[in-house]
Amino acid sequence: MRIAIIGGGPGGYEAALVAAELGADVTVVDRSGLGGACVLWDCVPSKTLCSTVEVVTWMEQAPSLGLTTEQPALHIDLPTVFQRILWLANAQSQDVEKKVAQAGVKIVRGTGRLDGPHEIAVDNGERIEADAILIATGSSPRALGSAPTDGTRILNARQVYDLESVPERLIVIGSGATGAEFAHAFNRLGSAVTLVCSRDRVLPGEDADAARVLEEVFERRDMTIMKQARAAAVRVTSGGVEVELVDGRIVDGTHALVTVGQVPNSAELGLENAGVKIGSWGEVPIDGVSRTNVPHIYAAGDVTGGMMLASVAAMQGRIAMWHSLGQAVAPFNRDEVAATVFTDPEIATAGISEAVAIERGLAVEVLTLPFATNARAKMVALEDGFVKIIAASRTGRVLGGTIVAPHASDLILPLSVAVHAGLSVSQLAQAFSIYPSLGGSIQEAARRLMGR
């Protein structure tokens, strides 16, 4: 069977690997480098930046641990920091491309568009015929008409890596995951950061208790958080920028970073040539097995307008290939998704949140266990964070969980497995954990729920 994939991001390359493993003739059309925007400009670079600034936290904690240096001041060589970040992103892209090529996938460099239901025309002149097609073209930063980015003073998340020095006063517009991560990173690098939130808290889509912990940490680190504040316009001034809010207030800074979401990359793909429906804001609607309204044309990842996460894109791409190649497959289940906000502390979630459980009227037991009494947390001077588990009242089945801690992205896996496998808190509690470890608090929280 001939499979053609437009887009080499997580949705595209993971789909290509699955299809190749199943013996299909696979072609990926990609214009920038495998890994896509996720690896080259967005996810990998931003998370590398967040990992880099962990050093600042370590240095702050050192005196309390009895460790001092003769030169406690930290010099930030921002061009070198960004050079390393972009080098790592490019290296990761090359690693992905090598793996995909070794799997027997043909990689075509260029921009592809549908030219009928079974054919892709590439701007390099090639034409690719396919029995099934996957659209995995990702998304681009959403622009504000009132805040045109210039790459110098007014930036989007892909332009920050062109900065030559740490902004003296940075205004971050948007307090979702991207805004919170960059606000955290530049605050740690020494910027005076103002975070403009259009809602009543940062991270409005995350667990409220987790967001509250992060707000407290941000404010303790002298970040200014402006809530219920929506940007009306951003202008370059003689001394930097000014952000005008809808209520008339003016916020001054040296730079502004606009992080107000992503827009699906569905334009100029020729979807209309194949009869593929497009939603009102450019998204490509799909069903549970990643099919569009045209049965042999699939879509995965950000272009579908759903949960814009690399892990979701990858799973949707795999499901599309399993389905198109006749494998038994369960539909995508958003109630099992795991995700992380890479701030310090990190916020990681799996399954449904406490708010969603309440909204659905589910009978649940919720237990929140702070890390304050955890022996390993004391060893590493961890003062903030907790483990929260949401379980069904009658069966004890784990429905979801939240972890707030350094490297929560690594700690969340047991809860993600429990949600996916339908494990109960009893089963989670009876598994071995390491002492001392932060992961031990997951087992302890499960044990306390088991007692209920």
Secondary structure as UniProt FT lines:
FT   STRAND          2..6
FT   HELIX           10..21
FT   TURN            22..23
FT   STRAND          25..30
FT   TURN            34..35
FT   HELIX           36..40
FT   HELIX           43..52
FT   HELIX           54..61
FT   HELIX           62..65
FT   HELIX           78..102
FT   TURN            103..104
FT   STRAND          106..109
FT   STRAND          112..114
FT   TURN            117..118
FT   STRAND          119..122
FT   TURN            123..124
FT   STRAND          127..129
FT   STRAND          132..135
FT   STRAND          139..141
FT   TURN            145..146
FT   STRAND          154..156
FT   TURN            157..159
FT   HELIX           160..162
FT   STRAND          169..173
FT   HELIX           177..189
FT   STRAND          192..196
FT   TURN            204..205
FT   HELIX           208..220
FT   TURN            221..222
FT   STRAND          224..226
FT   STRAND          231..237
FT   TURN            238..239
FT   STRAND          240..245
FT   TURN            246..247
FT   STRAND          250..253
FT   STRAND          255..258
FT   STRAND          262..264
FT   TURN            267..268
FT   HELIX           271..274
FT   TURN            280..281
FT   TURN            288..289
FT   TURN            295..296
FT   STRAND          297..299
FT   HELIX           301..304
FT   HELIX           310..324
FT   TURN            325..326
FT   HELIX           334..336
FT   STRAND          338..341
FT   STRAND          346..351
FT   HELIX           354..359
FT   TURN            360..361
FT   STRAND          364..370
FT   HELIX           371..373
FT   HELIX           375..379
FT   TURN            380..381
FT   STRAND          386..392
FT   TURN            393..395
FT   STRAND          397..405
FT   TURN            406..407
FT   HELIX           408..411
FT   HELIX           413..421
FT   HELIX           425..429
FT   TURN            438..439
FT   HELIX           440..451
//
